[in-house]
Structures are given as structure tokens and as C-alpha cells.
Amino acid sequence: MKIKDIIVNCNLLELVGDKDLDITKVSFDSRQVEPGTLFFAIRGTQTDGHDYIDKAVEQGASAIICEKMPKTLSPNVTYIRVDNSAYVLGVGASNFYGNPSRSLKLTGVTGTNGKTTIATLLYRLFTDAGYACGLLSTIENIIDHEVIPATHTTPDPVELNALLRKMVDHGCEYAFMEVSSHSIDQHRIAGLHFAGGIFTNLTHDHLDYHKTMANYRNAKKKFFDDLPASAFALTNLDDKNGAVMLQNTNAKKLSYALKHEADFKGLVMESHFDGMLMKINGTELFTRLVGGFNASNILAIYGAAISLGFDKDELLVELSKLQGANGRFDMVHSDTGIVGIVDYAHTPDALENVLKTINEVKTENGKRKTESSPFSVLSSPLVITVVGCGGNRDTTKRPEMAAVAVSLSDRVILTSDNPRNEDPEEIIRQMKAGLEPKDMSKVLSITDRREAIRTAVALAKKGDIILLAGKGHEDYQIIKGEKRHFDDKEELSKALEEK
């Protein structure tokens, strides 16, 4: 492809060289440059790609896109100066791969919590209905039925467009993707054409990157601001930021809610650990998902599917068959009578939602037992929560996480999540800062996560509920920079079998 075709719709400030050169590869990593490459010098959070322009030229780069021209220009290389290399990378990568998003009905899901569940279940819903689909998520990327491991919530622009291209080439009609606040802020989705966008909620997370909640909110809002008029913008009105997302969008404005009037209105009628009965716009639906937060997710899925042309009656049938995403309120069954739940909840709000759901279902089940057999009521089940916080991430949420866990659990075991390069015991100390002296009687600190899980199982009796929070689908731990295999579901299943 010619350089001039890659830089279509890019704001060029200066061009030195031949724009008719053939380009065989685009890259922002100098280590991957080879002859025929167009290298993008990106100013990142850790390194500045401008420092690697000479290396890229040495390795055969045919052209360079940068924000600042090098002092010395190679006569055989084309140099293009732009005001924002990251944005141009998004647009350029999209052009290079033939703008694949325009050949798909691409729906983006953004928000603090619920992105993975909504994107994954939309993929399953449309796949089960016979459509060829793609998925880009925290857990995995899928092209039709081919699974490709995911490394980021939203891939970089080159990988992202390469995946979208493969989806088109495999005959996919729909694609569903998580859109992280980082990817919006870093222009990873620049150049993509969306058929729709979904906003879930906004709570405390990623302030190590965004610094303020306003910046975090505005990153999410930009996604909706940039949607085309042909798209739909579906927002959660139960979140105070839901209406904000729609303020400046040109897309068709739609809403969903459990507590407010909305285009897609939901009501939870009954909750059990194996599912819930709810109404959507007056029509009953039994779903295998559990809890108010999942009722909200179901509404988002319903609204998006309707907006994408799914038949309403068929949709209700298919929704009743769906099971939750891996690591999201994921039940671990055993013969012990202990209820095991693994959930990715790694923010105070997500943890609160999961624990409130557990307590609500526990209470409802207790009421039914009491009404049906008042003489055989067992003592109330205990909720035992095992939770930690990730290292090298936002430290301000650590005391909040511990406070939420203690306020909604009968026993809490503070442990390691992914400490990365931090001291795990220091992370636990910071979590404890959110607790009162009176709370400490029901708190244990066990740094080794495996031992923490085994202790939770040892403490539990028949009917008790164990929640392992924070890691969900992750099958690893990062300790002192080393990535080791560790799967909460595996560890909990093993401990329950041994009990």
C-alpha cells in the first residue's frame, strides 16, 4: 500500500520525501521494524518513540511519522510530521488494513464494570443465533470460533485492526469489543467505525492513570462524542454519569435502567444462586445470571441486540439460555454444601455489588426456608470473602476495598492479588488502613493466596458462601515481576474436594 493511502484523513503538518512509496508493514515498535515499514514515533507513558527513530531507520524503515522531525534526515526515507502520532497511528492502521470496521457491525462497550460480561454475552447471543461474530475482550479475542489469547482489554491499533481484518476475511458480520478508558485516551480506537456504543457505569478505578474522576469520565464520554449519527448510543440511567455520556453524541440516544424510566426498563422479581426472574419492558425472563448488576447487564445486552435488529421474541428465548462470562459471579460446585463464587471484582463498587447480591440471595433463600418449614431453619450462612489488591496500580482504592469487604462479609481474609513489583504485605497494610479497630476481630491476613483460599474453606460449613474476589478469569499471579500459574477456580475446587 502507498504511503499516501495510509495517511488519508490524517492531519499532516509537514512531509519530506516520496509519499508514493510502497509500505508493507506498519509498526510503533522499533524492534519489529523491517524493510518496507512505516514507523510511528509515539510518545508513551514509559518511553518516547522519537528516541527510536534512528534505530527504525537503521533497520530499514521506509517512512517515519512523528511529532518532531529528527535533526538529521535520511535521504531514502520519507518523514511525515503530525500533531498527534498516536491518533494518526489509529487512523493509519485502520487504512492499512482496509478499514475493516466499516465491513462489520461493531459495538463497543465501555464503563468501569460489566464490559466483559456484556461484550462476551452479546458475542454468544449472536453466535448462538447463527451469525458469524468476533469478540475483543479482557478474557479472550475470538474470530468466529477461533480463540486468540488477550493481553489487553483493548489491543493496540495495529493488532486491533489486524484482528478486525481477520474477522471480515472469516465472514463475520458482527463484532463486540470492550473499550477501555486507556484505549480511548491513547487513541487506540481512532479510525474505527462503530455501529453502536454501550455505557455501563463509572466508579473508582484507574486513577493512577487518569488522576481525577473527571478525566476518567471524560475519556469515556469521548467515545460517545465520536460516534457517528448512524450508530446507537445506549446508556445506563441508573448511573449518575449515564446521561452525561449522551450530551454531545450524534448517535441515536437510548437508555436502560432498573431504577429509572428508560427505553429498556427492568425489574428483578426473584433471585437465586442459580439465576433470577426479571421483567424487561413488562415481559418476564428467567436468566441464569445472578444479581442486580447482572440484571443491568442483561438490559444492556437486550437493548443493544434490539438496536442491532435482533427479533424480540427470539431474543428473550436466547437470553434465557446464556450463562455468565468466565470469572464473573462464577459458581464453583462441590459435594460439601459450601457455595463457592469466583468474581473479577477488583474495584470497591464491583465488590460491593457482588457482596450485596450474595447477601440478598442468601436472605431471600432464608425467607423461603422459614416460610415453608419454620421448624427446620438452620443458622444463617456465613459470607467469607477472600480479597486483595493489585500492585503497581491505584493505591487509593485499597482501604476502600477492605472496608467494603468487612462491611458486607462475616469473615474476611486479606491476601495477595497480583502484587507485581510491590511488597504484598505492604499492600495488605494499606488495605487495613480502611478498617476500624472493631472490624479486626473478623479479619485475617494471609499473604499466600493459596493458603488464604484453603483457610476460607476450612472456616466454612455447609451452606456458607465463599467469595474469591479480584482475579476472576485470570490464571496467573505476578509476584516480584514473575508470572506464575494460579487459577482461583482451580484452587477453590481443589480445597473443597479435600475438605
N, C-alpha and C positions, 0 to 999 in steps of 0.2 A: 504494500500500500504506500502511496506517495505521502510525503510529509504534509502537503497542502490539504489532503483529505482527512488526515488525523486531527488537524488543528481547526477544522470547521467549527464555528460558534465559540471560538476561544478569542479572548481579547488580547491581541498581540501588541506589544509596545515597540518592539524592535526585532528585525530579522536580518541576520548576516549569513549569507551563503545561499545554497540552492534548495528551494522548497519543493522541487520535483524529484528529490532523491527517494529511492525505494527504501522502505522500512520493513524489516521482517520481525521485529520484536519491540515491545515497549517495556520499560522497567524503571523503578525508582531505587533499585538496589544495585550499587556498582559491582558487587560480587557476581551478579548474574548477567552483566553486560558482555556481549559478544559482537562481532562484526554485523552491521546492519541494524543495531539497536538505537532506538530513540530513548535517551536517558533523561528522566525528570529529576531535577535537583529540588528536593522537598525539605523545608525547614521543619524538623520534627521536634518532639518534646525532649528527646535524648541526644540526637545528633542533627547536624545540618548537612543535607545532601550537597550543598555548594562546595563543601570541603572535599568532595569525592569526584568532582568534575574531571580533574586531570587524570585520575585513575580510570574513569569511564572512557576517556579519550584513548588512553594507552591500551585499553582492552578492545578497542575497535568501534566505539560508538560512532554512529554516522551523524547524529544530531543531539543537541542538548537543549532542554527547556529549563530556564532558570529565571530567578527574580533579579539577579545581579550578574552582569556579564563578567567573565574572568578577565584578568589583566592581559593575559596572552591568549589569542585565539588561534586554533589550528586551521590552516588553510583548507583542509579537506573535510572539515566538519561544519555543519550548519548550526548556528546558535540563534535561539529564539528567546527573547526576554518578555516576560509576562508579569502581571501584578500579583498573581497568586498561583504558584506552581501546583499546589495540592488540588485546587479547583480544576485547573487545566488537565491534570492527570486523570481526574474522574471523567471529564468530557472526552479527553483524548483516548482513554482506554475504551470507552463506550463506542467511539467512532471506529477505532482499530478493529474491534470485534463485530462491526456491522450493526451497532445499536440493537442488540438482541432484546432488550427490554421492551422495545416497540412491537416485537412479534409475540409478546406474552401478555397475559392479563396479570400484571404484577401487583400484589398487595403487600404493603409494608405495615408492620406492627411496631409501635413504639410506646414507651412508658416504663416505669420502674419495674413493676411486677406484672406477670401474666403473658409476656411476649412469647415465651417458648410454648406455653400451652396453647395459645390461640393460633400461632403460626402452624404448629405441628398438627393440631386437630383440624384446621382448615385443609391442610395437605391430605390428611387421612380421609376427611369427608369427601373431598372431590375425587380422590383416588378410588375410594370405595364405590363412588357413583359411576366409575368407568372412564374418568378423564385422565389423560397423561399430565402429571404435575411435577413441579420442582419445589424443593424446600431449602431454605437457608436459615439455619438456627444455631443456637448455642450448643446444642447437643450433637447435631449432625447436619450435613448437607446431603440432599437426595436429588438425583436426576432420574426422573421417572421412578424406578425402583432400585437404582444403584446408589448405595450408601457411600459417602465420602466423609471421613472424619473432619470435624470442625475444629479450628484453632482459635477463632474469634467469634463473638456474637455476629458481627458484620465483617466479612473479609475486606482486604484492601481492594482498590478499584480494579487492578489488573486481574486478580484472582476472581473477583466478583463477576466481572464481565465475561471472563473465560467460562465460568460456571453457567452463567445465563446463556452464553452461546451454545454450550453443550446441551442445555435444556431445549433450546429451539431446534437444534440438529436432531435431538431424540424425539421430536414431535410433541413436546409439552405445550399445552395450551394455557395453563395457569401456573403461577409461581407465587409462593408465600415466603416472606422473609422478615426476620427480626431486624429492626433498625435501631441501633444503639445511639445514645446521645453523642458518644465519641465519634461515631461514623458520620453523623450529621455535621458536627463541629469541624471535623477534619476533611470534609468534602468527599468522603468515600463514595457517597451515593450521587454525586454530581453527574449529570448526564443521563441518569436513569429516568425512564418514563413509567410512572405509576398509574395503575387503574384505580387504586384506592389506598387509603391510609386509615389506620385504627389507632386511637389513643386509649390506653388502659388506665393509668393513674400516675401520680407523681409524688414520691415520698423520698425521705432522706437516703441518698446514695450518691456515690461518685463525686463527693465534694472535694476529694483530694485532687481531682482534675478540674472541675468547674468552679471551685472556690465558693460560690454562692448558689442558693436555691434559684435565684432569679436567672442566673446564667444557665443553670441546668434546665429550667423551664423554657427559656428562650431557644435553647438548642432543639428541644422537642418541637416547639412551635414553628421553627423554621421549616421543618419537614412539611407541615401543613400549609404554610405560606407559599411553598414552592409547588404544591400540587396543581396540575392543570385543571381547567374547567370541565374537562371530560371525565375526571375522576370523582370518586366519592370520598368524603371525609367523615369518618364515624367516630364519635367521641363519647366518653363516659361522663354523664352529667352528675353522677354521684361523687365525683372528684371535683374539688373546687377549681381546679385548673382546666376541667373539661371544656367549658365554654370558651376559655381563653384561646384554646387551640384553633377554634373556628373563626376568630375575629377577622383575620385578613386573608382567609383562603378563598380561592376562586372555585374550588371544588363544590360538589353538591353536599350540603350540610345535613348530617344525620346524627341521631343520638340514641344511646341506650342507657338504662338505669333500673335499679331496684327500688330506690327511694324517691325518685322524682318522675314527673311526667316526661315521657320521651317517645321517640318513634318506635323503639323496641323496648317495651316495658315488661319487667319480670317480677315474679313473686315466688318465693320459696314456701312451699306448703308443708313438706315433711323432709327431715334429714336423717340419714342412717350412715353407718360407716361403709355400706356398700352402694350408696347412691342417694339421690334426692328426687322428690317430686316437686316440680315447679310449673308455673304458668308463664307463657310468653304471649303477650297481647291477648290474654284470655284463654289460650289453648293449652291444655295440660301436656306435660312432657316429663317422662322419667329419664334421668341421666345417671350414668354410673359415676360421674364426678361428684365430689362432696364439698359443701360449704358455700357461704355467701360469696366469697371471692371467685369460686368456680362458677357460681350462678351468673356472676358478672361476665366471666369469660365466655360462658355459653351464649349470653346475649350478644356479645361482640361477634362471635362466630356466626350466629343466626343472622344478625344484621348485615355482615359482610357477604354471606352466602346469598341472601336475598338480593343484595345490591349487585352481585355478580351474575344474577339470573337463575339461581337455583330454584327449582319448583318448591313451593311452600310445603305441600303435603309430603313429598318425598324427603324434604329436609328434616322434618320432625321425626320421621322413621329412622333416618340415618343418624341423627343426633343421639337417639336413644341407644345406639349400638356403640358409640365412641367410648374408648377408655382413655384415661389421663395420660399425659406425656411422662416419659421416664423420669423418675426423681421428683415428681410433683404430686404431693399427697399420695405417695406410692405405698400401698399396703404390703406388709411382709407377714405372710401367714405361717402358722405353726400349730402343733398339737397342744401347746401349753395353755391356750386360752388367753394369752397375752396379745394385745393388739399392737403391732409394730407399724410405724409410719416413718418413711424417709421423705424429706422435703428439702428443696433447694433454698428455702427461706434464709436469706443472708442479709436482710435489712430489717430494722425494727418493725416497720409496718407489715412486711410479709410474715415475720414471725408472729406478730400479734394476730394477723388474720388466721393463720393455721391453728394457733392455740385456742383462739376464740371458737373456731369451728369444732375442734376436738371437744371443748367443754360444752358447747351447745348440743352436739350429738350425744355426748355422754349423759347430759341432763335429760334430753328427750327420751333416750332409751330407758333411763332410770324411771321416768314418769310412767312409761308404758308398762314396765315391770310392776310398778307399785299398783297401778290401776287394775291390772289383770290378775295379780297374785300378791295381795298385800301381806301375806304371812311368810313369803319366801324371798323377801328383798335382801340382797347381800349388801354389805357395807359399800359405800361409794368408791368406785375405781379411782386409783391414783393416776395422775398425769406426770410422767417422768421425762424431763427434757434434757437432751444432751446437745450442747451448742458451743460453738467457738466463733472466732472472728479471723478473717484472713489477714496475713501480714503484708506489709508494704502497700496498704490500702487505707482508706479513710479511717482515721483513728477516732473521730468524734462520735461515731455510732457505737463504739464498743460498750461504753457504760449503758447506753440505751438498750442494747441487745440483752444484756444481763438483767436489767430492770424489767423488761417485758417478760422474759422467761420466768423470772421469780414471781411476778405478779399473777401469772396465769398457769403456773405449774405447782404441783405438790412437792416435787423434788427436782432439783436442777444440778446437773453435772457440767461444770465449765471445763472445756478441753481445747485441744488444738483443732484448727480447721486446716488451712494451708498457711503455716507461719512464714513460708518463703525464707527471707533472709533475716527475719526478726526473731528475737528470743520468745518462744511460745509462752513461757512463764510470765514474761512482762506483758504480753497481750492479755493473759488471764487477769493479771493485776489491774490492768486498765479497765477490763470489764467489771471487776469487783468494785471499782470506784463508783459505779452507778447503784450500789446496793446500800441499804440501811443495816445497822448492826442487828436489828431484829430479823433480817432476812437470812442471816448466815446459818441459822440452825437447819435450814433445808437445802443448803448449798454444799456441794463437794467440788474440789478442784483436782482433776486428774489429767495431767498433761498428755499422756499417751492416749490417743483417741480409741485404739482397740481396747485398752483396759477400761476406758470410760464406758464403752458400749457393753462390755462384759459385766461391769458393775451395775449398770442400769438394769440389765436382765436379772442379775442376782437379787436386786431390790424388788423387782416386780413380782406380783402374784396374779393369779388367774383373774382376768377382767381388766387389769391395769393397762394403761396405754403408754407406750414408749415412743417419743418423737426424737428422731435424729435430724437435726436442722443444720442447714448451711451448705452441704455439699451435693445433695440430691443425686443427679446423674453422674457426677464426677467419679472416675475410677482411679484416682491418684491423690497423693498428698505431696506437697512441695515443702521439704524441710531442709534448711540451710542450702537452698538453691538446687537441691537434688529432687528429682521427680521419682516417686515410688508408687507402686501399685497399691491402691487402697479403695475399697468399694464399701460404702455404708451398708448396702443391702446384703452383700456377701457376709460382712462381719456380723450383722444383726441375725441373719438366718443361721449362721454357724453357732452363735452364742445361744440362740433359742433351742437349737437342736440338742445342744449339750446340757441344757437345763434339766 
